[in-house]
Amino acid sequence: MNFFRGVMGGQAAGPQPSGAETIQKLCDRVASSTLLEDRRDAVRALKSLSKKYRLEVATQAMDHLINILQTDRSDSEILGYALDTLYNIICNDEEEEQDESEDEAAQKQADDLGAQFTNKFIQDPEHVTLLLTLLEEFDFHVRWPGVKLLTAILKNQGPQVQGIILVSPMGVSRLMDLLADSREVIRNDGLLLLQQLTKSNAAIQKIVAFENAFERLLDIITEEGSSDGGIVVEDCLLLLLNLLKNNSSNQNFFKEGSYIQRMKPWFEVGDDNSGWSAQKVTNLHLMLQLVRVMVSPVNSPGATASCQKSMYQCGLLQQLCTILMATGVPADILTETINTVSEVIRGSQVNQDYFASVNAPSNPPRPAIVVLLMSMVNERQPFVLRCAVLYCFQCFLYKNQKGQGEIVATLLPSTIDANSISAGQLLCGGLFSADSLSNWCAAVALAHALQDNLTQKEQLLRVQLATSLGKPPVSLLQQCTNILSQGSKVQTRVGLLMLLCTWISNCPIAVTHFLHNHENVPFLTAQISENLGEDERLVQGLCALLLGICIYYNDNSLENYTKEKLKQLIEKRIGKENFVEKLGFITKHELYSRAAQKPQPVFPSPEQMLFDHEFTKLVKELEGVITKAVHKSSEEEKKEEEVKKTLEQHDNIVTQYKELIREQDSQIQELKEQVTSASSQNEQLQTTITQQLSQIQQHKDQYNILKLKLGKDNQSQPNSQGDGSQVNGLQTEELTQLREEVEELRKQHTLLETQLSEKDAIINALRSEAPQTAESSAGGLDNTDLLKELEALRGQIQSQSAEIGQLQTERQELLRTADAVSCDAFPGSDGLLDAAKMHELESRLAAQATEAERLKKEAKSSSESRAELEQQLASATSTVAILQTEKAKLQTEVKESKKEQDDLLMLLADQDQKIHGLKQRLKDLGETVDDEDDLDARDQTDDDDEEDEDED
């Protein structure tokens, strides 16, 4: 006990042992003591010495402390002491506080100690696994030191420890349980632990995200008061940034989980925005960064567009615009809000249209764009704020031709409103102000209004400026060149040269306007040929680029400044090699590569604000082609022009053939439709004929039944008068049925005449359509089908005529049978029948004779109708023969048309070979030649445009 009194502060007799000796004795005590209390006291003593004697405790006691963690799991107090001691050994925080007054070498040595001790601890991965197991203990004295120790290990050796935790079973899940701990100290330190764990490790970030981290973190932020919360909210936001930044999988999971909608309440600020605390500013700044991570330009375009759409639909963009137009917002928050709104609207037409409709709460109300531009051209505003406004304006115009047109329209004479300030007036004011930064920002903003928009480049040529009283107005293009020639600051000249290069590139009309001023070309050649200082090299390179654009996009409309004459001028005044060297100054500038990295203009100081991101793309696109254009000789130019003309001619021929083929395709489609309609009519006629055949069969069956009945009646006739009168009664019924059959046949005859007239109408229609259907091979098939139908109809008429004749014959036989019966009945009944019965029988016979006569007349009329039908059939047959002759002629014409198409295809093949040879010659000459796929795509685009015009 005297030993522990000495260690814990008691006074012992004799000389005091050194720190190393004391630590050695304590380590021996930890290793050899059998009592838990002795080991616990020894570990507690080591903990108290671990800060003062960090190196000694680490070298002598680390193994013993790890052994304590493995063996004494049942005692939470000794585990807590051991974990605290290891934390004091590994953590560098205390050392950093002490090193504030020391030199950097001492601080670096302390950091190296922490890394060395961490490496010693993680040499065995089981030690990290043991630490993860201890974190499952709910006891505060074990869990909290364990969290702090693992955080310190991750700070010192993050990648190695991340790898161990990643392969450990349920390792990340155990750490995620810390967020659910009811003790805020452990939960908050767990947030710090997860921050270190998720740094630069996409695999762990995904696991943490799918462990429901987003839900838990957003709940904590809401519980802590959102932007008004404390440092816990800041830690949650930092962890969310770790999980989402540069991790497309987690970003998609965040969006699909509808977590973007939960961000909207964060940005609900009140009317009274005075007295923002530093923590609130920090929290809101991180929240804005979180929004920017979801819509960053470095993300995939599809994911960014989806997030932009969600932010507009849930009202988040509207809330950000409210902060943008609010008063009393701190400057850094306002700047970050502008940057955030910029990326939310960048490339999204819906969001850009909404932003254009936002008005500032002023009297009278002004568009938000105008208010922001007023800040951009105001030299008293902070530099970072002006950069943010420029970025916002660039994002508003990015892929927004509608917005570009609206901005340029404010500069045109017909739309200028003298009573209000417009965006165009502010840009012109900034372009010609005394502040070089305003000149540069206004020039770049105006260049973005012209980016990839030929229409607005031509419209801007109409802008006229009044320079002073009594002098005529000058064009905006001329005023820009005038300022260039006056020798202003480098930043101003660079901005104006970038504007001019963007303006006249890919716009021959603008090139002609620029060259029309005879002072411009001499000024450019003088600038390029001079030997100026280091600061002027960039201006020389931009002048060379501008002159090269005048050559490359020159349409030779000005006789004094054709392509050839400009190249001769360069060769005489500057020299081709010197010109190319000066052109290369642009890409070799140190600020060029920085601007080319990302769209947002971020510069350490206003003096370094020289290049725009979109302009770097233009330089990269034009540098090579301008170099080739300058080195080409006049003969090569002529050959290239000839090749281009030849290609254009061939393109025109190919276009004509394509149009011819399209017309033929449309004609074939119409003929196919006609064949389809004729086929449907044929099917309907076939159905009608089938129905008629079934009706005829039914009539035949009925006739056979009547015939059988009549035969039986004739065989059973007796020779008596009573039987004779009965037979006459039966005969009258049979005649009635026969009359009905004849009436039915008459109706069928009328129906057949109607169908024959319809056939004649179809034949006449086909005869009139025969010239149009000559190009279709289906016409012959239709004529053949029609002949077959006519033959079938003729057979039906003949069969029905035969049936009518048979019925007439049978009618005559029935009449003769009736006469015979009456003759047999009268002689044997002289004494039996009276005069009344004889009179009745004679009246019946007279009626039967009259009916028979009428039937004869009807049969005769039926035979005459049949003769007429046969004549009509003969005429139809002759018509069919004529159609067959015409069909043969049409088939001959079809063959000739096919032969002509084959000749055309042969001609196309020859022309394709010629085109291929010419393209090969162009490639040998170093020219870029569009492939056939590009030509087809262009043709398809032209066709779509023509169709749109036709629809209009």
Secondary structure, DSSP 8 states (H G I E B T S, - for coil): -HHHHHHHT---SS----HHHHHHHHHHHHHH--SHHHHHHHHHHHHHHTTTTHHHHHHHHHHHHHHHHHH-TT-HHHHHHHHHHHHHHH--HHHHHHGGGS-HHHHHHHHHHHHHHHHHHTTSHHHHHHHHHHTT---HHHHHHHHHHHHHHHHHSHHHHHHHHHHSTTHHHHHHGGGG-SSHHHHHHHHHHHHHHTTT-HHHHHHHHHTTHHHHHHHHHHHTTGGG--HHHHHHHHHHHHHHTT-HHHHHHHHHTT-SGGGGGGG---S---S--HHHHHHHHHHHHHHHHHT-TTS-HHHHHHHHHHHHHTTHHHHHHHHHH-SS--HHHHHHHHHHHHHHHTT-HHHHHHHHH-EES-SS-EEHHHHHHHHHT-TTS-HHHHHHHHHHHHHHHTT-HHHHHHHHHTTSGGG--TTS--HHHHHHHHHTSS-HHHHHHHHHHHHHHHTT-HHHHHHHTT-EE--STTS--EEHHHHHHHHHHTT--HHHHHHHHHHHHHHHTT-HHHHHHHHHSTTHHHHHHHHHHS---GGGHHHHHHHHHHHHHHHHT--S-SGGG-HHHHHHHHHHHT-HHHHHHHHTHHHHSHHHHHHTT-SS---SSGGG----HHHHHHHHHHHHHHHHHHH--HHHHHHHHHHHHHHHHHHHHHHHHHHHHHHHHHHHHHHHHHHHHHHHHHHHHHHHHHHHHHHHHHHHHHHHHHHHHHHHHHHT--SSHHHHHHHHHHHHHHHHHHHHHHHHHHHHHHHHHHHHHHHHHHHHHHHHHTTGGGG-THHHHHHHHHHHHHHHHHHHHHHHHHHHHHHHHHHHHHHHHHHHHHHHHTGGGTTT--HHHHHHHHHHHHHHHHHHHHHHHHHHHHHHHHHHHHHHHHHHHHHHHHHHHHHHHHHHHHHHHHHHHHHHHHHHHHHHHHHHHHHHHHHHHT-----HHHHHHHHHHHHHHHHHHHH-
